[in-house]
Amino acid sequence: MIIVDDLCSYGDNFIDNASILREVGAAEVYLLVIHTEDSIFKGNIFTSNVIDKVYTTNTLLSEVPEVWESRIHLTELI
């Protein structure tokens, strides 16, 4: 399953949605979001293990900590 949105801050809403998708049988859940704030790394989106990978752009996100490089794909737009 793919969750699509325009903005991600801490990601709590996405965790809730992904958890429901897992409960109804989704084997994999991906987040596709255009703008991601640096605060994503302060939230639980990567430690919750309900979202397999985040796909986003570099419009707001300045850098990805090495520990999370395997869980986020950053596409350059600017």
N, C-alpha and C positions, 0 to 999 in steps of 0.2 A: 504494500500500500504506500501511497505517496501523499503526504500532507503538503499543501501548497499555500503560501501566504506571502505578503509583501514585506513584513517586518518582524524581526525576532529580537527581543531584549534578553530576558533571563530564561525564557522557554517553558515556564510552568504550564501554560495552556497546552502547549504541544505535548508535553509529558502526559497530561491528563488524556488528551485525544489519542495518543499512541497507546496508552494503557488500555483504553477501551477497544481499540482495534486489535490488540493482542488477545484480549479476553474473548473476542468473537472469532478468533482463528487466524489473524494475520501472522504469517511466519516472519515477515520482514516489514519494517516501517522506515521510510525515508522522509526527511524534511527538505523541501525545496523552498527556499526563501530568498527574495531578492536582496533585501537589506538586513544585515545582521550587526547588531551593536556589540562592542567589546564585552558588555555585561553578560553575554552568553556563557563566558568562561567562569563567571561567578555563580551561575545557577547550577541546577542539577541535570541539565539536559544530557550530558555525557556520562554522568555517574549513575543515572537511573537505568541504563541499559534497555530501554524500551524503544529508543530510536537508534537504528543501525548506523545511519550516516546523515550528515547535514550537508546539503549542497547550497552554496551561497555565492555572493559576489564581493568584491573588495570596495564597494561604494562607501561603507561605514567601517567595516572591520579592518583594523590596522595590521594586525599580525596574528598568527596562530601559534600558541604555545606548542612546543615540540611534543609534549605528552599527548596532545589531542590531534596531531596531524593525520593519524589514520582514521579518525572519525569525522573529519570535515574536509570537504572539497571546495577550494576557493577559486573562483573564476575571475580573472581580471577584466574589468569593464572600464576602469579609469587608470 
